[in-house]
């Protein structure tokens, strides 16, 4: 009898073992994606619910399952607050079985969240943040920074303008980490190209009235005014610049312009302005097809973080499938060794430092007369190859 | 370029004028708050959301009913004022006899609901509203280029502010109003319908915010959070001017606009805190505010 029990037990164990081996090596028997974004604040249109939609589309297009197991999605609002964002992600990882986090908008929130993901060896797919810190001074083997960053924006927009001979710059900068980083890197590019920065003014985030700063820019004697801000700050500062006649005296360069913000501006004011983007919906047949599907669900055309969130999620799921596991180290290794290639990622590679390098686009905001539809916002002027747009890998961040 | 003690005078004049323009908005909004608080003792936290509502109403009126800017200046405050009347009648009156904190929390809740609703319907990026044709362009002053619309803001706001002050402080209607809130029972005994007066006063205070919203639509981005950004500043202004002092609210509104303008010139980083600094100093020295009566 005793022997019989032992035999039964070992047989049961063998069955249990083989069944695990036959199935995938997935933690908690599923893959769970967390989408964290500002859902109702200033950056809601830039990522927000649209990023959730994009991730849902990626999961559906992937088939809803990976290695025979369900792919689940959770989402939350970080309210642009680092403490809120990191608390949510900690809870997701510790008690909600989340394997990977995406969305990630305000750089300050992403900074706090990537600390949590790195400590817990979970991958962060950064779809919307601008700071380049996540692949430099705050780099981590678990960060994958997708859509764009401040370096690409400065190289893409500032360099060609300086090369055209407009060498004297003045900055109106959003007074927080992102604005400072953007102004700093843009200034470096200007100096490297033989230009000079004649002044800068730091406007608090969420400033409604920019007239005072515009007057200072007018008095500065600059040839170009760089707007190192985003979202509503960008819209308000450009509107005021036009009203006070600044746009007639000087060139204005918007360093970070998302399509919904460009859409909020009168084309008579914004038309003709150059800016750099990681994605534009009307680039080719492939991008139009995806964007039409997105618009059908979300009601608006996708901004670059939406396309980035889809592309990053897809690349992650493909890697999980190929690896046969959701173990972060194994998956990340595969993500870095296979090239992302979809409607968003062109000539793309996820480098050892976690920077996703891909074609960026120098675009011009269209004038009223050029617009064939309300979504006809940008015209692609030139393609900026990834290695020209992004800075090289730092030795300290070379996670091979 | 004219300079004085190393300061670029032209630049300074420009900043003073720009400060005055912002001050005009502050004055309009703080006037509405001061009327509602001074006469009704209601702290209306929804004033910022109603300002936002005014701007959106102007946008929607143009988009869906073809009502242009000038008509909107009249229609929108009326519609918004009517909403204020309904809000007073059905939300605030039932708790009128409770502590002031209740109406504060209630109006704060209304503000959050309105803001959330508009974010849901229109997104957070803002909408654009064109400057009316008659006020396009600008005038070249020796020290700056003054857009015509900005000059109009100063004029319109001064007319509305002075008119309101005169009506409340100098006319018979204003006297009834002040008496009715001072001693409602006595006024009722004289045959005056005090509850109706209270409702209309609230509606008027709210309509002022709607008016400011229409004024703001062409120059600021029409977005759901435009009200919450400005409300806190406006509250600080009302506190500096003396809670409930109507003339105080107007003068402090204009004055703080100028103080802020100067700060933007000399030390821009402090421009969104300077008003609160003034508030702290005023509260320490004269707790009732610059123009308030000591309790």
Interface residues (C-beta under 8 A of the other chain):
Chain A: X40 X41 X42 X43 X44 X45 X46 X48 X175 X201 X202 X203 X204 X206 X207 X208 X209 X211 X212 X213 X215 X216 X218 X219 X231 X232 X235 X236 X239 X240 X243 X244 X245 X258 X260 X261 X263 X264 X265 X266 X300
Chain B: X8 X10 X11 X14 X15 X18 X19 X21 X22 X116 X119 X123 X124 X125 X126 X127 X128 X130 X131 X138 X144 X145 X147 X149 X150 X219 X220 X221 X223 X225 X226 X229 X230 X261 X264 X265 X268 X269 X271 X272
